[in-house]
């Protein structure tokens, strides 16, 4: 842990709890946990978008496909 002992970290933790309060720290922790959970679910949805034939479906499966068309300049 570098040059800091466990007592240094305990003192820092007590000071942080005094400044922010336990209620605020608890809500920040739950918000962070919810964000991580949502991120993990989003990553699973992106990789699990495969149909029965094994081909990717949805927006994640459309990466690399070319859409044919013409680009026209807009007259000002």
MMTF fields as JSON, N, C-alpha, C and O atoms, coordinates in Angstrom:
{
  "mmtfVersion": "1.0.0",
  "mmtfProducer": "UNKNOWN",
  "numBonds": 303,
  "numAtoms": 304,
  "numGroups": 76,
  "numChains": 1,
  "numModels": 1,
  "chainsPerModel": [1],
  "groupsPerChain": [76],
  "chainIdList": ["A"],
  "bondAtomList": [4, 2, 8, 6, 12, 10, 16, 14, 20, 18, 24, 22, 28, 26, 32, 30, 36, 34, 40, 38, 44, 42, 48, 46, 52, 50, 56, 54, 60, 58, 64, 62, 68, 66, 72, 70, 76, 74, 80, 78, 84, 82, 88, 86, 92, 90, 96, 94, 100, 98, 104, 102, 108, 106, 112, 110, 116, 114, 120, 118, 124, 122, 128, 126, 132, 130, 136, 134, 140, 138, 144, 142, 148, 146, 152, 150, 156, 154, 160, 158, 164, 162, 168, 166, 172, 170, 176, 174, 180, 178, 184, 182, 188, 186, 192, 190, 196, 194, 200, 198, 204, 202, 208, 206, 212, 210, 216, 214, 220, 218, 224, 222, 228, 226, 232, 230, 236, 234, 240, 238, 244, 242, 248, 246, 252, 250, 256, 254, 260, 258, 264, 262, 268, 266, 272, 270, 276, 274, 280, 278, 284, 282, 288, 286, 292, 290, 296, 294, 300, 298],
  "bondOrderList": [1, 1, 1, 1, 1, 1, 1, 1, 1, 1, 1, 1, 1, 1, 1, 1, 1, 1, 1, 1, 1, 1, 1, 1, 1, 1, 1, 1, 1, 1, 1, 1, 1, 1, 1, 1, 1, 1, 1, 1, 1, 1, 1, 1, 1, 1, 1, 1, 1, 1, 1, 1, 1, 1, 1, 1, 1, 1, 1, 1, 1, 1, 1, 1, 1, 1, 1, 1, 1, 1, 1, 1, 1, 1, 1],
  "groupList": [{"groupName": "UNK", "atomNameList": ["N", "CA", "C", "O"], "elementList": ["N", "C", "C", "O"], "formalChargeList": [0, 0, 0, 0], "bondAtomList": [1, 0, 2, 1, 3, 2], "bondOrderList": [1, 1, 2], "singleLetterCode": "X", "chemCompType": "L-PEPTIDE LINKING"}],
  "groupTypeList": [0, 0, 0, 0, 0, 0, 0, 0, 0, 0, 0, 0, 0, 0, 0, 0, 0, 0, 0, 0, 0, 0, 0, 0, 0, 0, 0, 0, 0, 0, 0, 0, 0, 0, 0, 0, 0, 0, 0, 0, 0, 0, 0, 0, 0, 0, 0, 0, 0, 0, 0, 0, 0, 0, 0, 0, 0, 0, 0, 0, 0, 0, 0, 0, 0, 0, 0, 0, 0, 0, 0, 0, 0, 0, 0, 0],
  "groupIdList": [1, 2, 3, 4, 5, 6, 7, 8, 9, 10, 11, 12, 13, 14, 15, 16, 17, 18, 19, 20, 21, 22, 23, 24, 25, 26, 27, 28, 29, 30, 31, 32, 33, 34, 35, 36, 37, 38, 39, 40, 41, 42, 43, 44, 45, 46, 47, 48, 49, 50, 51, 52, 53, 54, 55, 56, 57, 58, 59, 60, 61, 62, 63, 64, 65, 66, 67, 68, 69, 70, 71, 72, 73, 74, 75, 76],
  "secStructList": [7, 6, 6, 7, 7, 2, 2, 2, 2, 2, 2, 2, 2, 2, 2, 2, 2, 2, 2, 2, 7, 2, 2, 2, 2, 2, 2, 2, 2, 2, 2, 2, 2, 2, 2, 2, 2, 2, 2, 2, 2, 2, 2, 2, 2, 2, 2, 1, 7, 5, 7, 6, 6, 1, 7, 5, 7, 2, 2, 2, 2, 6, 6, 6, 7, 7, 7, 7, 7, 7, 7, 7, 7, 7, 7, 7],
  "xCoordList": [0.813, 0.0, 0.858, 0.398, 2.048, 2.884, 3.389, 3.653, 3.525, 4.063, 2.97, 3.277, 1.69, 0.606, 0.235, 0.165, -0.002, -0.426, -1.957, -2.626, -2.483, -3.936, -4.518, -5.66, -3.751, -4.244, -4.424, -5.357, -3.554, -3.722, -5.034, -5.775, -5.305, -6.526, -7.774, -8.796, -7.711, -8.855, -9.152, -10.314, -8.11, -8.296, -8.903, -9.789, -8.437, -9.002, -10.468, -11.297, -10.797, -12.184, -13.079, -14.194, -12.612, -13.395, -13.614, -14.714, -12.595, -12.735, -13.729, -14.553, -13.662, -14.603, -16.022, -16.944, -16.216, -17.554, -18.066, -19.261, -17.191, -17.607, -17.979, -18.927, -17.249, -17.509, -18.781, -19.637, -18.917, -20.04, -21.233, -22.367, -21.014, -22.099, -22.344, -22.081, -22.845, -23.031, -24.175, -24.123, -25.21, -26.355, -25.942, -26.34, -25.154, -24.696, -23.765, -23.869, -22.86, -21.948, -22.709, -22.347, -23.755, -24.554, -25.27, -25.326, -25.816, -26.521, -25.543, -25.88, -24.348, -23.341, -22.94, -22.771, -22.788, -22.429, -23.502, -23.195, -24.762, -25.843, -25.988, -26.29, -25.781, -25.823, -24.714, -24.934, -23.532, -22.408, -22.648, -22.345, -23.188, -23.5, -24.546, -24.438, -25.57, -26.6, -26.041, -26.437, -25.127, -24.513, -23.674, -23.711, -22.921, -22.105, -22.998, -22.697, -24.094, -25.019, -25.644, -25.747, -26.059, -26.629, -25.628, -25.991, -24.371, -23.328, -23.124, -22.996, -23.095, -22.903, -24.057, -23.836, -25.298, -26.46, -26.419, -26.791, -25.972, -25.848, -24.809, -24.997, -23.727, -22.697, -23.201, -22.875, -23.994, -24.549, -25.534, -25.549, -26.362, -27.328, -26.628, -27.098, -25.517, -24.779, -24.168, -24.096, -23.733, -23.115, -24.131, -23.858, -25.282, -26.276, -27.267, -28.202, -27.095, -28.026, -27.685, -27.147, -28.006, -27.734, -29.011, -29.656, -29.389, -30.606, -30.32, -29.212, -31.307, -31.174, -30.116, -29.515, -29.886, -28.901, -27.485, -26.532, -27.332, -26.006, -25.53, -24.38, -26.425, -26.055, -26.441, -27.51, -25.613, -25.942, -27.164, -27.371, -27.968, -29.136, -29.083, -28.295, -29.898, -29.98, -28.838, -28.049, -28.738, -27.711, -26.291, -25.421, -26.039, -24.688, -24.313, -23.138, -25.307, -25.052, -24.923, -24.516, -25.247, -25.205, -23.87, -23.699, -22.943, -21.628, -20.929, -20.848, -20.429, -19.696, -20.531, -19.977, -21.836, -22.671, -22.639, -22.625, -22.627, -22.603, -24.008, -24.739, -24.373, -25.664, -25.386, -24.635, -26.006, -25.759, -26.676, -27.822, -26.16, -26.934, -26.036, -24.835, -26.625, -25.867, -25.923, -26.941, -24.821, -24.773, -24.926, -24.214, -25.827, -26.043, -25.797, -26.113, -25.214, -24.99, -26.287, -27.065, -26.493, -27.689, -27.39, -26.355, -28.289, -28.109, -28.519, -29.575, -27.681, -27.956, -28.564, -28.857],
  "yCoordList": [-1.189, 0.0, 1.256, 2.329, 1.128, 2.316, 2.71, 1.852, 3.999, 4.482, 4.706, 5.065, 4.498, 4.698, 3.392, 2.346, 3.458, 2.271, 2.241, 3.145, 1.216, 1.072, 2.198, 2.607, 2.695, 3.77, 5.065, 5.822, 5.327, 6.517, 6.446, 7.425, 5.276, 5.112, 5.183, 5.716, 4.659, 4.751, 6.201, 6.6, 6.979, 8.397, 9.141, 9.977, 8.845, 9.466, 9.078, 9.921, 7.819, 7.363, 8.08, 8.475, 8.252, 8.959, 10.419, 10.947, 11.061, 12.462, 12.571, 13.485, 11.655, 11.674, 11.467, 12.132, 10.55, 10.311, 11.532, 11.824, 12.25, 13.463, 14.577, 15.325, 14.689, 15.758, 15.478, 16.354, 14.277, 13.978, 13.356, 13.522, 12.67, 11.987, 10.613, 10.381, 9.706, 8.332, 8.222, 7.39, 9.048, 8.98, 9.342, 8.674, 10.387, 10.826, 9.775, 9.474, 9.218, 8.199, 6.949, 6.32, 6.585, 5.417, 5.637, 4.729, 6.836, 7.104, 7.151, 6.699, 7.685, 7.701, 6.274, 5.944, 5.43, 4.03, 3.278, 2.496, 3.507, 2.816, 3.33, 2.553, 4.629, 5.177, 4.596, 4.254, 4.488, 3.921, 2.442, 1.981, 1.71, 0.301, 0.119, -0.791, 0.985, 0.91, 1.225, 0.613, 2.174, 2.522, 1.368, 1.075, 0.715, -0.426, -1.566, -2.221, -1.812, -2.877, -2.584, -3.476, -1.338, -0.958, -1.101, -1.525, -0.752, -0.893, -2.359, -2.694, -3.232, -4.657, -5.226, -6.015, -4.833, -5.303, -4.808, -5.538, -3.577, -3.039, -3.789, -4.016, -4.167, -4.926, -6.316, -6.826, -6.931, -8.253, -8.166, -9.052, -7.12, -6.955, -6.77, -7.267, -6.067, -5.836, -7.109, -7.27, -8.006, -9.241, -10.36, -11.323, -10.266, -11.329, -11.139, -11.93, -10.13, -9.872, -10.767, -10.3, -12.069, -13.048, -13.838, -14.263, -14.041, -14.793, -16.294, -16.703, -17.119, -18.564, -19.107, -20.147, -18.425, -18.89, -18.508, -18.899, -17.757, -17.364, -16.056, -15.661, -15.379, -14.097, -12.972, -13.027, -11.967, -10.829, -10.074, -9.929, -9.597, -8.799, -7.476, -7.309, -6.555, -5.273, -4.353, -4.656, -3.214, -2.22, -2.75, -2.359, -3.63, -4.157, -5.065, -5.176, -5.711, -6.602, -5.876, -6.489, -4.616, -3.872, -3.199, -2.521, -3.364, -2.751, -3.387, -4.613, -2.586, -3.095, -3.234, -3.539, -3.026, -3.104, -1.768, -0.704, -1.842, -0.64, -0.305, -1.174, 0.928, 1.407, 2.19, 3.166, 1.749, 2.41, 3.627, 3.612, 4.654, 5.865, 6.944, 6.744, 8.088, 9.22, 10.357, 10.579, 11.078, 12.261, 13.48, 13.608, 14.352, 15.544, 16.765, 16.788, 17.798, 19.047, 19.823, 19.866, 20.427, 21.253, 22.652, 23.234, 23.179, 24.524, 25.532, 25.41, 26.519, 27.537, 28.762, 29.716],
  "zCoordList": [0.0, 0.0, 0.0, 0.39, -0.417, -0.474, 0.895, 1.738, 1.12, 2.386, 3.437, 4.574, 3.068, 4.022, 4.695, 4.05, 6.001, 6.732, 6.789, 6.287, 7.391, 7.513, 8.364, 8.152, 9.313, 10.188, 9.412, 9.681, 8.462, 7.629, 6.842, 6.757, 6.271, 5.475, 6.347, 5.913, 7.562, 8.473, 8.856, 8.942, 9.083, 9.415, 8.225, 8.405, 7.02, 5.815, 5.668, 5.328, 5.919, 5.823, 6.829, 6.489, 8.05, 9.071, 8.659, 8.822, 8.137, 7.712, 6.556, 6.538, 5.598, 4.474, 4.972, 4.5, 5.922, 6.473, 7.218, 7.17, 7.904, 8.605, 7.629, 7.871, 6.546, 5.579, 4.786, 4.668, 4.243, 3.349, 4.066, 3.618, 5.13, 5.823, 5.23, 4.05, 6.046, 5.59, 4.593, 3.687, 4.743, 3.837, 2.412, 1.458, 2.273, 0.951, 0.334, -0.855, 1.141, 0.629, 0.197, -0.797, 0.928, 0.582, -0.75, -1.58, -0.957, -2.212, -3.387, -4.482, -3.18, -4.248, -4.592, -5.766, -3.588, -3.833, -4.59, -5.49, -4.235, -4.944, -6.365, -7.271, -6.583, -7.942, -8.804, -9.965, -8.237, -8.973, -9.288, -10.388, -8.328, -8.56, -9.641, -10.462, -9.65, -10.685, -12.062, -13.054, -12.124, -13.407, -13.944, -15.139, -13.069, -13.492, -13.953, -14.951, -13.24, -13.622, -14.983, -15.826, -15.197, -16.482, -17.619, -18.716, -17.366, -18.373, -18.735, -19.912, -17.735, -17.999, -18.808, -19.727, -18.478, -19.229, -20.663, -21.582, -20.866, -22.213, -23.031, -24.226, -22.393, -23.106, -23.48, -24.552, -22.604, -22.914, -24.065, -24.92, -24.114, -25.191, -26.524, -27.547, -26.523, -27.758, -28.33, -29.549, -27.468, -27.95, -28.12, -28.837, -27.489, -27.55, -28.689, -28.817, -29.51, -30.598, -31.787, -32.79, -31.664, -32.707, -32.935, -31.977, -34.217, -34.496, -34.465, -34.119, -34.822, -34.743, -35.704, -35.433, -36.812, -37.792, -37.397, -38.071, -36.325, -35.879, -36.471, -36.283, -37.193, -37.781, -36.837, -36.23, -36.699, -35.833, -36.343, -37.548, -35.393, -35.737, -35.004, -34.073, -35.408, -34.71, -35.065, -35.96, -34.363, -34.674, -34.553, -35.332, -33.596, -33.428, -34.593, -34.943, -35.192, -36.313, -37.631, -38.619, -37.693, -38.935, -39.175, -40.187, -38.295, -38.452, -39.638, -39.72, -40.55, -41.692, -42.941, -43.998, -42.881, -44.066, -44.797, -44.178, -46.118, -46.935, -47.396, -47.871, -47.257, -47.74, -49.011, -49.001, -50.12, -51.381, -51.519, -51.07, -52.135, -52.37, -52.906, -53.087, -53.157, -53.662, -52.671, -52.015, -52.566, -51.733, -52.639, -53.634, -52.306, -53.116, -52.256, -51.067, -52.894, -52.194, -52.129, -53.082, -50.991, -50.808, -51.319, -50.995, -52.108, -52.626, -51.577, -50.956, -51.387, -50.37, -50.964, -50.244]
}
